Amino acid sequence: MGMDAKQKLISLLRSIGLNQYEAQAYASLLLFGEATAGELSNRAEVPRPRVYDIINRLEKKGFVVVEPGRPVKYRAVPPKQAIQSYLQLKEEEFKKEYERIKNIAEQLEREHGPKIRKESEGGVWVLNTDNVLRTSIQNLISGAQESVIVTMTPEFFGEYGNTILPALQQAAAKGVNVTVITPKGMKGTFAVSGDAEVVESNVELPPSILVDDKKVVLAIPDESKAMLVDHPEFAKTLRNMMVLTSTAKYES
């Protein structure tokens, strides 16, 4: 195998998370076969004092096996088997990190959440990123106590339907009144569940989510951003507009 092919192999190994010396050592064992520590140092061009540490890490990650004897030799695990072992290790690391971050988030919410919520009552926030918008939609709908009214367009549904629909279904299942307002002639496209009402509007309203007549997520047309408005008067005004332009029948 030429130098270019060897460097390509090392680059591939680096791209999945091995460091430079680990990638060089595994590539050398893969290309030239088993080796002693001294041979591996020379072939892989890694410092002799670092060889044992590098081999130890590769063994833990599933890339190398040790052959006892005099001298001890090291052999590459076949790539498919090595990658499977490495994936399992990464999954375990991810689960541990996920749980660690989740526990920290819960601790922060317990200790600081009530204060932040009190300070943030009332106001307008711009939701600039897709992840922030999706999280805000989920949190807003999941926090609904009485009602959720969603005005939907085909574009907004195509972009965020996979976030909105499950949240609406969960809200409807716990007894929240859910209404989806669609453009005229598109009522059948936006079926949510048997517990939600889908009605048509006489005009195409901008995409929005109104919760408990208090909070609103209002999409900004032609942009991947939205506004979160925590203002009951604005919410009531929006609700009145929905009533006037749709066939929905709301209680006053």
Secondary structure, 3 states (H helix, E strand, C coil): CCHHHHHHHHHHHHHCCCCHHHHHHHHHHHHHCCECHHHHHHHHCCCHHHHHHHHHHHHHHCCEEEECCCCCEEEECCHHHHHHHHHHHHHHHHHHHHHHHHHHHHHHHHHHHHHHHHHCCCEEEEECCHHHHHHHHHHHHHCCCCEEEEECCHHHHHHHHHHHHHHHHHHHHCCCEEEEEEECCCHHHHCCCCCEEEEEECCCCCCEEEECCCEEEEECCCCCCEEEEECHHHHHHHHHHHHHHECCCCCC
